[in-house]
Amino acid sequence: MLKLEQLEKTYRTGDKALTGIDLTVPDGQVLALIGPSGAGKSTLIRCINRLVEPTAGRVWLDDLELTRLSATGLRNARRQMGMIFQEYALVERLTVMENVLSGRLGYVGFWRSYLRRYPQADVDEAFRLLDRVGLLAMADKRADELSGGQRQRVGICRALIQNPKLLLVDEPTASLDPKTSRQIMRLICELCAERGLAAIINIHDVALAQRFVQRVVGLRAGSIAFDGAPDRLSPEVLTSIYGEEDWEATSQQAEDESEGAE
Ligand SMILES: Nc1ncnc2c1ncn2[C@@H]1O[C@H](COP(=O)(O)OP(=O)(O)OP(=O)(O)O)[C@@H](O)[C@H]1O
């Protein structure tokens, strides 16, 4: 279980990005984080694994208080939190397999990974994951030969090979077309269900979030403006999260799009 208590972040510039966030995410729950630009979504995700240092408050992952950890403790704890990024963050000149195995870096140590001597069990697991996401035939291709959707699948495998307790997912579909976006969201949610994994997914597209997740948290100006089931996101609620911004414009999904090919 992930627990945030009165989490705050004020950047050095004086920008107050988070103002006292309380949030509990049980094991196995997939939560979408929505809200207008600048609401604090990326900051919230990054304060959990301390890529951004919170100014105040606490973060717990089960009985481990992440906000109290030293650098070494944090390095170990980060293994338990897989991260998936909008821009995939792959090493372009490495193969798909090498990119997936780089998710084991926190376990095997620098030299072993530098020399590409991963334990056979890790290689076997990488093949299993690539098979699961439909990329087995691509294992030896270079990352820069892949499409956006394929790259994100590699990013997902790299996060999962860490064997995390929690996935932190930052705009996984922002660089993808609508159909690929749905496939990627479906895949992330299916994998979480298969593994009993919790996830926080920062996502711009409200319709996409509504379609796949069990719980939506709406951030506005660094505070939680909504926390509930996706079917409770009425136009009034969305207006309370997005204000005057036209929230319908956040949906990539065209009404007349064909679903047949998925
Ligand atoms: N490195 C930084 N230094 C100073 N201020 C920052 C920094 N990163 C974010 N901010 C500010 O913190 C606030 C929250 O930003 P954040 O990126 O978390 O929002 P967001 O909801 O993820 O936005 P978007 O959807 O546009 O990515 C904004 O006011 C932003 O300008």
The ligand as an SDF file (V2000), in Angstrom:
LIG
                    3D

 31 33  0  0  0  0  0  0  0  0999 V2000
   11.5580   22.2010  -11.8740 N   0  0  0  0  0  0  0  0  0  0  0  0
   10.6400   23.1300  -11.5620 C   0  0  0  0  0  0  0  0  0  0  0  0
   11.0030   24.3220  -11.0610 N   0  0  0  0  0  0  0  0  0  0  0  0
   10.0790   25.2460  -10.7400 C   0  0  0  0  0  0  0  0  0  0  0  0
    8.7460   25.0700  -10.8550 N   0  0  0  0  0  0  0  0  0  0  0  0
    8.3260   23.8960  -11.3550 C   0  0  0  0  0  0  0  0  0  0  0  0
    9.2390   22.8640  -11.7360 C   0  0  0  0  0  0  0  0  0  0  0  0
    8.5300   21.8090  -12.1900 N   0  0  0  0  0  0  0  0  0  0  0  0
    7.2340   22.1700  -12.0980 C   0  0  0  0  0  0  0  0  0  0  0  0
    7.1040   23.4290  -11.5990 N   0  0  0  0  0  0  0  0  0  0  0  0
    5.8510   24.1390  -11.3340 C   0  0  0  0  0  0  0  0  0  0  0  0
    5.0710   23.3600  -10.4500 O   0  0  0  0  0  0  0  0  0  0  0  0
    3.7070   23.3870  -10.8470 C   0  0  0  0  0  0  0  0  0  0  0  0
    3.2320   21.9650  -11.1120 C   0  0  0  0  0  0  0  0  0  0  0  0
    3.9310   21.4440  -12.2540 O   0  0  0  0  0  0  0  0  0  0  0  0
    3.7530   19.9430  -12.7690 P   0  0  0  0  0  0  0  0  0  0  0  0
    4.6730   19.7610  -13.9140 O   0  0  0  0  0  0  0  0  0  0  0  0
    3.8540   19.0190  -11.6260 O   0  0  0  0  0  0  0  0  0  0  0  0
    2.2340   19.9810  -13.2820 O   0  0  0  0  0  0  0  0  0  0  0  0
    1.4700   18.9630  -14.2230 P   0  0  0  0  0  0  0  0  0  0  0  0
    0.0870   18.8580  -13.6860 O   0  0  0  0  0  0  0  0  0  0  0  0
    2.2390   17.7050  -14.3560 O   0  0  0  0  0  0  0  0  0  0  0  0
    1.4650   19.7510  -15.5960 O   0  0  0  0  0  0  0  0  0  0  0  0
    1.4710   19.1810  -17.1190 P   0  0  0  0  0  0  0  0  0  0  0  0
    0.1820   18.4330  -17.2800 O   0  0  0  0  0  0  0  0  0  0  0  0
    1.5400   20.4000  -17.9550 O   0  0  0  0  0  0  0  0  0  0  0  0
    2.6820   18.3080  -17.2410 O   0  0  0  0  0  0  0  0  0  0  0  0
    3.6110   24.3230  -12.0320 C   0  0  0  0  0  0  0  0  0  0  0  0
    3.2780   25.6040  -11.5590 O   0  0  0  0  0  0  0  0  0  0  0  0
    5.0160   24.3160  -12.5860 C   0  0  0  0  0  0  0  0  0  0  0  0
    5.3070   25.5380  -13.2220 O   0  0  0  0  0  0  0  0  0  0  0  0
  1  2  1  0
  2  3  1  0
  2  7  2  0
  3  4  2  0
  4  5  1  0
  5  6  2  0
  6  7  1  0
  6 10  1  0
  7  8  1  0
  8  9  2  0
  9 10  1  0
 10 11  1  0
 11 12  1  0
 11 30  1  0
 12 13  1  0
 13 14  1  0
 13 28  1  0
 14 15  1  0
 15 16  1  0
 16 17  2  0
 16 18  1  0
 16 19  1  0
 19 20  1  0
 20 21  2  0
 20 22  1  0
 20 23  1  0
 23 24  1  0
 24 25  2  0
 24 26  1  0
 24 27  1  0
 28 29  1  0
 28 30  1  0
 30 31  1  0
M  END
$$$$
